[in-house]
């Protein structure tokens, strides 16, 4: 290994530890595929062991992704699809690490973010800010072990940019921001470094303003898929994206519900079945806009914008 530092904000010791951890991860994945992924189900202790080693080598994000696998196995009988998807992501991560000298600084930051290397508050550039009036679109929550992750989505009235503010709740005593759908907050925000500027450090909620919702930048289904494809080209580790979907059509096929269009493109709707009637009920609204979170080839409707109202689903 050359003494040259590939990651400008890491020490030589930290960087060397990361590369060693990536090597251990690759060896474990190679052996797993030779043995067969079913061995994970038979011996979950192995997952715990390798995830602990990932933490030791400074890869807590990888450790968290590995620890989720046993939970997925318990939750569903058809868990192999998730496991192979996760394995594919990890091999992509390993490949990117091996070619790190070909990456620019923002691509390296996306790589470190996937690995779970914390970006400290002191690293934020004070002059890299975006001032706007931010419409709160709604949120999605998911649980990872004992951690609740809340993804808050906002839309910039003037910048027409959709941004993500993450909150983490370890226990019920951790207070979350009191956010309400349809409220517009005036705030300057700082972005975490990435090829796809999306996640922000924080957002002030003390200035609530009125705003015009008549000029929101929306996309149809074809444009949504194209924009997501472009985002993945910039950052292959990107997960969730939020879009304001217009001209939506909904159809049912083989027990599942889909957004579709005249070009025969279809994207599955991932909301709970109980929410489908409410989602369909807004189809007759000419000005109705679906606020959707795209992830893993599916769309989850977070809210619907009707005129000046943002209605949670």
Helices and strands as residue ranges (DSSP letters): H 12-35, H 38-42, H 45-56, H 60-75, H 80-98, G 100-102, H 105-115, G 121-123, E 129-144, E 147-156, E 162-169, E 184-190, E 208-209, H 221-234, E 241-245, E 249-253, E 256-260, E 266-269, H 273-281, E 289-295, E 298-306, E 309-312
